[in-house]
């Protein structure tokens, strides 16, 4: 099946602009590329908006499409693919998706500081990026970050990720999970566990490469490599 389009779903606290580097890398591979802004008061709101965006992209492309996502966006991609099925989704690519139980930030004070964005950017950026992403790009991503609704914040702070119980068997759509052993935000073990639950192919970047969580969409070098992998997985050389 020829998959003419791709919808890319961003993660928590950012918007569709974060896919600019990936969009450029995929322009020659897909006729239709959508990078919607997802915002809402709840996980349910995000799921509805993600499915609407996927259906719109599929209608424009006139084929089922590839759905890619990063972090929370990867979860939304998997949930949407499960709900919409092969009529709209031909392949799924999930970058650094969380799954199972999470390690919550240690202590109420730290959680408060994270929630209210009181930790200086220079202190927290190294948890999201490596030197593979230039510092000016890192700063731009942080400048353009947006606060999410308090109810959505709360949903992402639960001990068990909300979608864990939704996937009790393989996803009936070809799926690829991409994760890095150097990710300091979503442990690679969680992404690998999600890949196993979905029956997905797993591409695990070794710790020696040092690829950080947000390098997956912000580092030009990493993005080009991922774009090649997405295109090959979707049969779009």
C-alpha positions, -999 to +999 in steps of 0.1 A: +000+000+000+013+034-009+012+057+021+012+093+007+009+112+039+022+115+074+008+132+106+033+139+133+020+144+169+041+165+193+048+158+230+038+175+262+045+212+266+053+219+230+034+223+198+036+213+161+065+237+153+089+213+170+086+191+139+100+217+116+134+199+112+116+166+106+092+181+081+121+194+061+138+160+061+106+142+050+094+167+023+108+146-005+092+114+009+056+123+015+031+143-005+011+154+025+027+163+059+006+175+088+020+187+122-011+198+142-011+217+174-027+195+201-041+212+232-068+203+256-079+200+292-076+162+293-061+132+277-095+126+261-093+161+244-059+153+230-071+119+217-101+135+199-079+162+183-053+137+173-079+115+156-094+145+138-060+155+125-052+120+113-085+117+094-080+151+078-045+142+066-057+108+053-085+125+034-060+149+018-036+122+010-064+099-002-047+069+014-041+056+049-012+075+063+018+072+086+012+085+121+043+094+141+046+108+176+071+118+202+068+111+239+031+119+249+025+124+212+037+088+206+011+076+230-016+096+212-004+081+179-008+045+193-042+052+208-055+068+176-042+040+155-059+015+177-092+035+175-092+044+138-077+012+123-062+005+089-087+026+070-069+057+081-035+045+095-011+024+075+019+025+098+028+039+132+062+053+144+065+060+181+095+079+194+104+076+231+069+065+242+063+060+280+046+029+292+039+010+325+049+026+358+070+058+359+096+071+383+080+103+397+103+133+404+116+129+439+097+149+465+068+174+465+091+204+462+107+192+430+073+184+415+061+219+424+091+235+408+086+215+376+049+222+374+054+260+378+085+261+355+106+275+383+138+255+375+161+276+353+164+264+317+201+260+318+197+236+347+170+214+332+179+215+295+207+188+298+180+163+309+162+168+275+191+174+251+227+164+244+254+183+226+239+168+194+214+196+195+231+231+193+225+253+224+206+280+204+181+253+192+177+240+228+170+275+240+144+281+213+126+249+221+124+260+258+113+296+248+085+282+227+073+257+254+037+262+266+021+254+299-005+226+297-039+226+315-037+217+352-059+186+346-036+174+318-006+181+340-021+159+367-028+131+343+008+129+333+020+127+369+002+095+378+023+066+389+010+044+361+008+058+326-029+061+316-026+040+285-009+010+300-041-010+304-054-001+270-029-024+251-034-060+261-025-073+227-005-065+195-015-034+175-030-046+142-010-020+122+027-021+114+045-002+141+080+009+149+093+021+183+124+043+184+141+048+217+175+059+231+193+043+260+206+077+269+171+092+273+169+109+307+131+117+305+115+084+293+136+054+302+143+032+272+130+002+292+095+018+291+096+023+254+109-013+249+081-026+270+056-007+249+071-021+218+067-056+232+031-050+241+023-037+206+043-064+188+063-035+173+097-034+157+122-018+182+150+005+171+171+011+202+198+038+200+227+027+222+238+048+252+272+053+236+255+077+211+242+099+239+209+108+221+187+127+244+149+128+246+144+160+226+173+153+203+149+129+185+131+159+170+156+188+174+191+175+164+195+178+126+218+148+125+195+126+145+164+138+126+179+130+092+186+094+104+151+090+119+135+104+087+154+078+066+142+051+090+106+063+089+106+065+051+120+030+048+095+016+073+067+032+053+080+022+019+088+058+009+124+057-003 
